[in-house]
Amino acid sequence: MQIKKEQKENAIRLSAVENGEELGAMYLYLIRNDSHKEPYGLLEDLLVKEEHRKKGIGSLLVKEALAEAKRLNCYKVIGTSRMARENVHSFYEKLGLKKYGYEFRIDF
């Protein structure tokens, strides 16, 4: 399996590809602000095709995204999950991310 990286405007799209088939993908968004000279990373849209789940593909993608964020000198990386998705919380915690705060949002 290979991890491909594609630079977008303010993000990097990572995809797990095997034998020409994309098995999963995610985005690492790079966000800048006036409080830090370095950007921070936001993990978004992690999706592994259902028939390929529970095989370590999501973990591989997140680990690669974290390595890329470190390479790009991000001062932090955030991964979000809905409160009811405890399995996703455990997934992120196993990869070294810690519960830190709450996310507040409004949908339009």
Secondary structure, DSSP 8 states (H G I E B T S, - for coil): -EEEEEE-SSEEEEEEEETTEEEEEEEEEEE--TT-SS-EEEEEEEEE-GGGTTSSHHHHHHHHHHHHHHHTT-S-EEE---TT-HHHHHHHHHTT------------
